[in-house]
Amino acid sequence: MAVDDQQEQRARLVRQISARGITSPRVLWAMGQIPREEFVPPSCRSEAYEDRPLSIGWGQTISQPSIVALMTEYLAPEPHHRILEIGTGSGYQTAILALLSGEVVTVERYPTLAFSAAKRLAKLGIQNVHFLWGDGTLGWPEGAPFDRILVTAAAPHLPHPLFAQLAECGYLVIPIGSRSEQTLYRVRKIDNRPAWESVVTCRFVPLIGQFGWSEEGAVD
């Protein structure tokens, strides 16, 4: 894909996302900066700018661009924020967050995905991201508190360790529900209690871990 074609594809994507209701100028700007074709398998590059999820292996997907934009808009990252991302995946959402915040810590369950994402972001010159691998439902207590937390996989309930690592008045955006269908929520921490805001119904891959789903599908 030629450079001019890539730029036109990203411009078209921004127009589509804007038409779907995304209004944040910063989010729209960031979505126009990151080359999504770098985050999908070579066999899917021709589909990189279609508004749908694509498989990236290991049973994981890269979310459709409109959902990435929606989650980012509700997260409301600011340049001084420290963000914890649970579920690095391809690194596409990570890259968007990195452009909009001061620092991103991202936790991925599969080392292969984490290493691949780190290489992609390094290639793009993005340097304000720290990559970890392990059980994302545990978060990263050593780095807490975080101004914002984004969970990119579906949980059966709000993981207690993640809420504990959220700064007072901070936002945590997470899909919660069954393994087949969820609701995307924005949770704000007020007086150490969760204030819930329902955003939209959605479908994400399951969040596997001690405070998420088990491998077999039962809640731990």
Residue pairs with C-beta under 8 A, 6 or more apart in sequence:
1 9
1 37
1 45
6 35
6 37
9 37
9 48
9 49
10 31
10 32
10 33
10 34
10 35
10 36
10 49
11 32
12 49
13 31
13 32
13 36
13 49
13 51
13 65
14 28
14 31
14 32
16 51
16 65
16 66
17 28
17 31
17 51
17 65
17 66
17 69
18 28
20 66
20 69
20 70
22 28
22 66
22 69
22 70
22 73
23 73
24 72
24 73
24 76
26 100
27 69
27 72
27 73
27 96
27 100
28 69
30 72
30 96
30 99
30 100
31 65
31 68
31 69
31 96
33 99
34 92
34 95
34 96
34 99
34 124
35 124
36 48
36 49
36 62
36 65
36 92
37 45
37 48
37 49
38 120
38 123
38 124
39 48
39 56
39 62
39 90
39 91
39 92
39 95
39 120
40 47
40 48
40 54
40 56
40 62
40 90
41 54
41 55
41 56
41 57
44 54
44 55
47 54
48 54
49 65
51 64
51 65
51 66
52 64
53 61
53 62
53 63
53 64
53 67
54 61
54 62
55 61
56 62
56 89
56 90
56 113
57 113
58 110
58 112
58 113
59 205
60 89
60 90
60 110
60 113
60 205
61 89
61 205
62 89
62 90
62 92
63 71
63 89
63 92
63 93
63 152
63 204
67 202
68 92
68 93
68 96
70 184
70 199
70 200
71 93
71 150
71 152
71 173
71 184
72 93
72 96
72 97
72 100
72 150
74 171
74 173
74 184
74 186
74 197
74 199
75 83
75 97
75 148
75 150
75 171
75 173
75 186
76 148
76 171
77 83
77 97
77 100
77 101
77 147
77 148
78 100
78 101
78 147
79 100
79 101
79 102
80 101
80 102
80 147
81 101
81 102
81 103
81 147
81 148
82 101
82 102
82 103
82 104
82 105
82 143
82 146
82 147
82 148
83 97
83 101
83 103
83 104
83 105
83 146
83 147
83 148
83 149
83 150
84 104
84 105
84 106
84 107
84 139
84 140
84 143
84 144
84 146
84 148
84 149
84 150
84 162
84 165
85 93
85 94
85 97
85 104
85 105
85 106
85 107
85 149
85 150
85 151
85 152
86 106
86 107
86 136
86 137
86 139
86 149
86 150
86 151
86 152
86 153
86 162
86 207
87 106
87 107
87 108
87 109
87 136
87 151
87 152
87 153
87 207
88 94
88 106
88 107
88 108
88 113
88 114
88 117
88 131
89 108
89 113
89 117
89 152
90 113
90 116
90 117
90 120
91 106
91 116
91 117
91 118
91 120
91 121
93 150
93 152
94 104
94 106
94 117
94 121
94 129
95 120
95 121
95 124
95 126
97 104
97 150
98 104
98 121
98 126
98 128
98 129
99 126
101 128
101 148
102 128
103 128
103 129
103 130
104 128
104 129
104 130
105 129
105 130
105 132
105 140
105 143
105 146
106 114
106 117
106 129
106 130
106 131
106 132
107 132
107 133
107 134
107 136
107 139
107 140
108 114
108 117
108 131
108 132
108 133
108 136
109 133
109 134
109 135
109 136
109 208
109 209
110 133
111 133
114 131
114 132
114 133
115 131
117 131
118 129
118 131
121 129
132 140
135 209
135 210
136 151
136 153
136 207
136 209
136 212
137 155
137 159
137 161
137 162
137 207
137 209
137 210
137 211
137 212
138 161
138 209
138 210
138 211
139 149
139 159
139 161
139 162
139 164
139 165
140 165
141 161
141 164
141 165
143 165
144 164
144 165
145 165
145 166
145 167
145 168
145 170
146 165
146 166
146 167
146 170
147 167
147 170
148 170
148 171
148 172
148 173
149 162
149 165
149 166
149 170
149 171
149 172
149 173
149 174
150 172
150 173
150 174
151 159
151 162
151 172
151 173
151 174
151 175
151 207
152 204
153 175
153 204
153 205
153 206
153 207
153 208
153 212
154 175
154 176
154 177
154 179
154 182
154 202
154 203
154 204
154 205
154 206
154 207
154 213
155 174
155 175
155 176
155 207
155 211
155 212
155 213
156 176
156 177
156 178
156 212
156 213
156 219
157 176
157 219
158 172
158 174
158 176
158 187
158 194
159 207
159 209
159 211
159 212
160 211
161 211
162 172
162 174
162 211
163 172
163 187
163 189
163 194
166 172
166 187
166 189
167 189
168 189
168 190
168 191
168 192
169 188
169 189
169 190
170 188
170 189
171 186
171 187
171 188
172 186
172 187
172 188
172 189
173 184
173 185
173 186
173 187
173 199
174 184
174 185
174 187
175 182
175 183
175 184
175 185
175 202
175 204
176 182
176 183
176 185
177 183
179 206
179 213
179 217
180 203
181 201
181 202
181 203
182 201
182 202
182 203
182 204
183 198
183 199
183 200
183 201
183 202
184 198
184 199
184 200
184 201
184 202
185 196
185 197
185 198
185 199
186 196
186 197
186 199
187 194
187 195
187 196
187 197
188 194
188 195
188 197
189 195
206 212
206 213
206 217
207 213
208 214
208 215
209 220
210 220
211 220
212 219
212 220
213 219
213 220
214 220
